[in-house]
């Protein structure tokens, strides 16, 4: 598993020790997922949730949103009233 590539994509700075620990944790997670794939679910009825509730809708309420200035106030970088972000191309 290429932890350094994942860390770069997630914009994380990891030490060698942190990368090794994360690699081990990912490996355990992937092994668990593989184990789940082995479970026979042919006789299990499909469910989308377990609460038993159905169609818990509410009426839409129109509220005021953020102004453009408010939306951009904490942006680290803007250009002509737009967010500017780094794009990582692979």
TALINGI-V472189 format. One record per backbone hydrogen bond with DSSP energy under -1.0 kcal/mol. CO is the residue of the C=O (numbers start at 1). NH is the residue of the N-H. Records with the same first field share a line. If there is no record, write none. Layout:
BEGIN
CO: NH, NH
END
This chain:
BEGIN
1: 3
2: 6
3: 7
4: 8
5: 9
6: 10
7: 12
8: 11
15: 19
16: 20
17: 21
18: 22
19: 23
20: 24
21: 25
22: 26
23: 27
24: 28
25: 29
26: 30
27: 31
28: 32
29: 33
30: 34
31: 35
32: 36
33: 37
35: 38
36: 39
41: 44
55: 57
67: 71
68: 72
72: 75
77: 84
82: 79
END
